[in-house]
Amino acid sequence: MPAKKIAMTVALSALATTLIGAPAAPAAAGAAPAVAVPAASAAAHDAGVQTLHYVCANTLWLRTQPGGNVYIGQLVYGDYVDYQYSITGWSYVYAYRFQRYGWIQSGWLDPC
């Protein structure tokens, strides 16, 4: 990846964190998250792997399950998501627009 794109990605990541902040804590003390994130993904995130990406599609559905027809909402070009992991063409992401985790088609994340 070119140095200019790396610097821009890091700057946008810092901006997103500043503007949006960390995801909200579970409502009840000790409550488990709705969907568990695999340990490998959490380890990669902790190791400093870049996970912030933007949507390259004009519109892209955020879904409750891969290929499912229950939608959380519609992302648009330029929206930021925090990539967690992928399975067979679907990526599990945290969508800042909706402040929720969900599934999107993998081919529509940067680089466009």
C-alpha positions in Angstrom: 0.0 0.0 0.0 1.4 3.4 -0.9 2.6 5.6 2.0 0.1 8.3 1.2 -2.8 5.9 1.4 -1.5 4.4 4.7 -1.2 7.9 6.2 -4.7 8.8 5.0 -6.1 5.6 6.4 -4.5 6.1 9.8 -5.7 9.7 9.9 -9.2 8.7 9.0 -9.1 6.0 11.7 -8.1 8.5 14.3 -10.8 11.0 13.1 -13.5 8.3 13.2 -12.5 7.3 16.8 -12.6 11.0 17.8 -16.0 11.7 16.2 -17.7 8.4 17.0 -15.9 7.1 20.0 -15.8 3.5 21.2 -18.9 1.2 20.7 -21.4 1.4 23.6 -21.1 -1.0 26.5 -23.8 -3.7 26.9 -26.9 -2.4 28.6 -26.8 -4.7 31.6 -23.6 -5.3 33.7 -22.0 -8.6 32.7 -24.2 -9.0 29.7 -22.6 -10.8 26.7 -22.5 -9.1 23.4 -25.2 -10.1 20.9 -22.6 -11.8 18.6 -19.3 -13.1 19.8 -16.2 -12.0 17.8 -13.7 -14.9 17.1 -10.6 -14.8 19.2 -8.4 -14.7 16.1 -10.1 -11.5 15.0 -9.8 -9.9 18.4 -6.1 -10.9 18.5 -5.4 -9.3 15.1 -7.3 -6.2 16.2 -5.2 -6.0 19.4 -2.0 -6.5 17.3 -2.6 -3.2 15.5 -3.9 -4.7 12.2 -5.8 -2.0 10.3 -9.5 -2.8 10.4 -11.1 0.5 9.4 -12.4 0.5 5.8 -14.9 2.5 3.8 -17.7 1.3 1.6 -17.1 1.5 -2.2 -20.7 0.8 -3.3 -23.3 3.5 -3.9 -25.5 1.6 -1.5 -24.8 -1.6 0.5 -27.2 -3.4 2.9 -26.0 -4.2 6.4 -27.6 -7.5 7.2 -28.2 -9.6 10.4 -26.6 -12.7 8.8 -24.6 -13.5 5.7 -26.9 -13.5 2.7 -29.9 -13.0 4.9 -32.9 -10.9 4.0 -33.3 -9.2 7.4 -31.6 -5.7 7.1 -30.2 -3.4 9.7 -29.9 -0.5 7.3 -28.3 0.7 4.2 -24.7 2.0 4.0 -23.6 4.4 1.4 -20.4 5.2 -0.5 -17.8 6.5 2.0 -19.3 5.1 5.2 -16.8 3.7 7.6 -16.9 0.2 9.0 -14.6 -1.7 11.3 -13.8 -5.0 9.7 -13.8 -8.0 12.0 -13.6 -11.2 9.8 -14.9 -12.8 6.6 -16.5 -16.0 5.5 -17.4 -17.1 1.9 -17.8 -13.6 0.4 -19.3 -11.9 3.5 -17.6 -9.7 6.0 -18.6 -9.2 9.6 -18.2 -5.5 10.4 -19.1 -2.8 12.9 -21.0 -0.1 11.0 -20.5 3.3 12.6 -23.6 4.8 10.9 -25.8 2.4 12.8 -23.6 1.6 15.8 -24.2 -2.1 15.2 -22.4 -5.2 14.0 -23.7 -6.9 10.9 -22.8 -8.5 7.6 -22.0 -7.0 4.2 -20.8 -8.4 0.9 -17.0 -8.5 1.0 -16.3 -7.1 -2.4 -17.6 -3.6 -1.6 -14.9 -2.5 0.9 -11.8 -0.4 -0.1 -9.6 -0.5 -2.0 -12.3 0.4 -4.6 
